[in-house]
């Protein structure tokens, strides 16, 4: 187990991290009142028997990536409601994906807490990894003259990057032999695959016919 000296954060601190990064605390649905410390015991034991430095680094990157993704979908929601004629279907789709991305943030925070890493530290140490990747996407979403297809294309690029990141996490946690966390990460990967497919389908529908 790599050296991790930071104490485990309490629940109130995790909430403050979520507010600081995302702009709001998770709802009850996002943050189930289960004993997530006990749920992570098997994963912690497996990681303690191996060198988990790569796994921790990928968790740290992923929690930032997912937090950024929530903000990007907030921007998409704003555009769908105010810049593209209040497209009800787009609003509903973007809101559902945004809420699922927020749930992914909390899954990652739980995983980080399990190995004794503060989410705040993780966010501070990986400010550029996904921030740079998101910068271009955010610029497209912020341009008043960006079309729906342009916004969807930019978001699809980001979603595909997230999907690849979760494929790596699933591989790493699978090698550790913890079935509980593997199932949770596989469920998130399925979400990400569905998100990418949904955005791709919307993009195909929104493109002008030749």
Backbone torsions as a table, in degrees:
resi	resn	phi	psi	omega
1	UNK	NA	126.6	177.8
2	UNK	-65.1	159.2	-177.9
3	UNK	-71.5	119.1	175.7
4	UNK	-130.5	109.2	-171.5
5	UNK	-100.6	-12.4	-176.6
6	UNK	-69.7	140.3	179.2
7	UNK	-71.2	156.2	178.1
8	UNK	-68.7	134.8	179.7
9	UNK	-74.1	150.9	172.9
10	UNK	-83.4	173.1	-172.3
11	UNK	-64.0	-36.8	-178.5
12	UNK	-64.0	-35.1	179.3
13	UNK	-69.4	-39.5	177.5
14	UNK	-61.4	-39.0	177.1
15	UNK	-62.3	-41.4	-179.5
16	UNK	-66.3	-34.2	175.6
17	UNK	-63.2	-45.1	179.3
18	UNK	-61.0	-40.8	178.9
19	UNK	-65.4	-43.3	-176.7
20	UNK	-66.0	-35.8	-176.2
21	UNK	-87.4	-40.2	-170.1
22	UNK	-101.9	-31.8	179.7
23	UNK	108.2	-4.2	176.4
24	UNK	-160.2	155.3	175.6
25	UNK	-78.5	152.7	178.7
26	UNK	-67.9	150.5	175.7
27	UNK	-76.8	174.6	179.1
28	UNK	-58.8	-36.4	-179.9
29	UNK	-66.2	-32.5	179.9
30	UNK	-76.8	-24.7	-170.4
31	UNK	-127.9	74.7	-175.4
32	UNK	-63.1	143.8	-176.3
33	UNK	-82.6	56.4	179.1
34	UNK	-102.4	166.3	177.4
35	UNK	-83.9	87.0	-174.9
36	UNK	-75.6	-17.0	173.7
37	UNK	-65.8	-44.9	-179.6
38	UNK	-68.4	-33.2	178.5
39	UNK	-62.9	-29.5	-177.0
40	UNK	-91.5	1.9	-174.7
41	UNK	-60.8	-43.6	-178.3
42	UNK	-66.8	-40.4	178.0
43	UNK	-63.2	-42.1	179.2
44	UNK	-61.4	-44.1	179.9
45	UNK	-62.1	-41.1	-179.9
46	UNK	-65.6	-42.6	-179.2
47	UNK	-69.8	-30.8	179.7
48	UNK	-66.6	-22.9	-179.6
49	UNK	-89.3	0.1	-176.7
50	UNK	-140.2	171.3	176.3
51	UNK	-82.8	106.6	-174.3
52	UNK	-103.4	17.9	-175.4
53	UNK	-60.7	-40.1	178.9
54	UNK	-65.9	-42.3	179.5
55	UNK	-60.6	-45.4	179.7
56	UNK	-62.5	-43.0	179.5
57	UNK	-60.8	-40.9	179.7
58	UNK	-69.2	-35.8	174.4
59	UNK	-62.4	-43.3	-179.4
60	UNK	-62.3	-43.1	177.8
61	UNK	-64.4	-41.0	-174.8
62	UNK	-68.1	-36.8	-178.9
63	UNK	-66.7	-33.6	175.0
64	UNK	-70.2	-44.1	-179.2
65	UNK	-59.5	-43.3	-178.9
66	UNK	-69.4	-37.5	178.2
67	UNK	-63.3	-42.4	176.5
68	UNK	-62.7	-40.3	-178.2
69	UNK	-61.5	-39.0	176.4
70	UNK	-58.4	-44.6	-179.4
71	UNK	-64.7	-38.2	178.6
72	UNK	-64.5	-40.9	178.0
73	UNK	-69.5	-30.1	172.0
74	UNK	-60.1	-40.5	177.8
75	UNK	-65.9	-41.3	177.6
76	UNK	-62.7	-41.1	177.5
77	UNK	-59.8	-44.4	179.7
78	UNK	-61.1	-42.9	179.7
79	UNK	-64.8	-43.9	-177.6
80	UNK	-63.9	-32.0	-177.6
81	UNK	-85.4	-30.8	-170.1
82	UNK	-121.7	-21.3	-174.5
83	UNK	-112.6	-12.9	-177.7
84	UNK	-126.1	34.2	173.0
85	UNK	74.0	29.1	178.9
86	UNK	51.4	64.6	179.8
87	UNK	-74.7	102.0	-171.6
88	UNK	-60.2	-41.4	-178.7
89	UNK	-65.2	-43.2	178.3
90	UNK	-64.1	-41.5	179.6
91	UNK	-59.1	-47.3	-179.1
92	UNK	-63.5	-41.6	-179.0
93	UNK	-67.1	-47.8	-179.3
94	UNK	-63.6	-37.6	-179.4
95	UNK	-66.9	-40.9	178.9
96	UNK	-62.9	-46.0	180.0
97	UNK	-64.8	-42.2	179.5
98	UNK	-58.1	-44.3	-179.6
99	UNK	-65.5	-36.3	177.7
100	UNK	-69.1	-37.8	176.7
101	UNK	-63.6	-37.9	177.4
102	UNK	-64.4	-39.4	176.1
103	UNK	-62.5	-35.3	177.4
104	UNK	-64.2	-38.3	176.8
105	UNK	-55.4	-45.5	-176.6
106	UNK	-73.0	-30.3	172.1
107	UNK	-61.3	-43.4	-179.7
108	UNK	-68.6	-38.8	177.3
109	UNK	-62.4	-40.3	176.7
110	UNK	-61.8	-43.2	179.8
111	UNK	-63.9	-42.0	177.9
112	UNK	-63.9	-42.9	179.2
113	UNK	-61.6	-34.7	-180.0
114	UNK	-60.6	-35.4	179.6
115	UNK	-97.8	12.0	172.0
116	UNK	81.1	22.0	-179.8
117	UNK	-106.4	129.2	176.9
118	UNK	-72.9	134.3	178.2
119	UNK	-59.7	-37.2	179.9
120	UNK	-60.9	-40.9	178.0
121	UNK	-64.3	-43.6	-179.9
122	UNK	-60.1	-43.1	-179.2
123	UNK	-67.2	-35.0	-179.2
124	UNK	-72.0	-31.1	-173.4
125	UNK	-87.7	-11.1	-179.4
126	UNK	-127.5	53.6	-175.1
127	UNK	-74.8	-20.3	-172.5
128	UNK	-106.1	-21.8	-172.0
129	UNK	-53.4	-52.9	179.0
130	UNK	-104.8	-16.1	178.6
131	UNK	-60.9	-41.4	179.1
132	UNK	-66.3	-42.7	-179.8
133	UNK	-61.3	-35.4	-177.2
134	UNK	-82.0	-17.4	-173.0
135	UNK	-59.8	-46.2	-179.0
136	UNK	-65.6	-40.2	178.8
137	UNK	-61.2	-47.0	-179.4
138	UNK	-61.1	-37.0	179.1
139	UNK	-63.9	-41.5	178.1
140	UNK	-62.9	-45.2	-177.8
141	UNK	-66.8	-27.0	-177.4
142	UNK	-83.6	-18.0	-178.5
143	UNK	-72.5	122.2	-178.7
144	UNK	-59.3	-29.9	-176.4
145	UNK	-92.6	6.1	176.7
146	UNK	-67.1	135.1	179.5
147	UNK	-84.0	167.8	176.6
148	UNK	-58.9	-48.2	178.1
149	UNK	-58.7	-38.7	178.7
150	UNK	-63.6	-41.9	178.5
151	UNK	-65.3	-43.1	-179.8
152	UNK	-66.1	-39.5	178.8
153	UNK	-62.7	-43.7	178.5
154	UNK	-62.5	-42.0	-178.9
155	UNK	-69.1	-34.3	178.2
156	UNK	-62.3	-40.6	177.9
157	UNK	-58.8	-44.3	-180.0
158	UNK	-67.0	-42.1	-179.6
159	UNK	-62.2	-39.2	179.0
160	UNK	-65.5	-35.3	175.0
161	UNK	-64.7	-41.7	177.0
162	UNK	-63.0	-41.4	179.7
163	UNK	-59.7	-44.7	178.6
164	UNK	-62.6	-38.6	179.0
165	UNK	-63.9	-41.0	179.1
166	UNK	-71.1	-31.0	174.0
167	UNK	-60.9	-40.5	177.0
168	UNK	-64.6	-44.7	179.6
169	UNK	-62.1	-41.3	178.4
170	UNK	-62.0	-42.2	178.0
171	UNK	-62.1	-43.1	-177.8
172	UNK	-68.0	-45.7	-178.4
173	UNK	-71.4	-29.2	175.6
174	UNK	-64.8	-37.0	178.6
175	UNK	-67.8	-21.3	179.2
176	UNK	-81.9	-13.5	173.5
177	UNK	80.2	17.7	178.8
178	UNK	-100.2	107.0	-173.9
179	UNK	-68.1	-33.1	-177.6
180	UNK	-63.8	-52.1	179.1
181	UNK	-68.9	-32.5	178.4
182	UNK	-61.7	-44.0	179.0
183	UNK	-62.7	-40.6	-179.8
184	UNK	-65.1	-43.2	-179.5
185	UNK	-69.6	-36.5	177.1
186	UNK	-63.8	-37.0	177.7
187	UNK	-63.8	-40.1	177.6
188	UNK	-65.6	-42.3	178.5
189	UNK	-59.4	-40.4	176.9
190	UNK	-62.4	-39.3	174.8
191	UNK	-58.4	-46.9	-176.8
192	UNK	-65.1	-38.0	177.1
193	UNK	-64.3	-40.4	178.1
194	UNK	-66.4	-39.8	177.9
195	UNK	-59.2	-48.2	-179.2
196	UNK	-62.1	-42.4	179.4
197	UNK	-65.6	-37.1	178.9
198	UNK	-65.5	-46.6	179.5
199	UNK	-64.7	-38.7	178.5
200	UNK	-63.0	-42.2	179.3
201	UNK	-65.8	-41.9	176.9
202	UNK	-62.0	-40.4	179.9
203	UNK	-63.0	-44.6	179.6
204	UNK	-61.5	-38.3	-179.1
205	UNK	-70.9	-34.3	-175.0
206	UNK	-83.7	-17.9	-179.4
207	UNK	-66.8	139.7	179.0
208	UNK	-66.4	144.2	179.2
209	UNK	-70.2	143.7	-179.4
210	UNK	-70.0	NA	NA
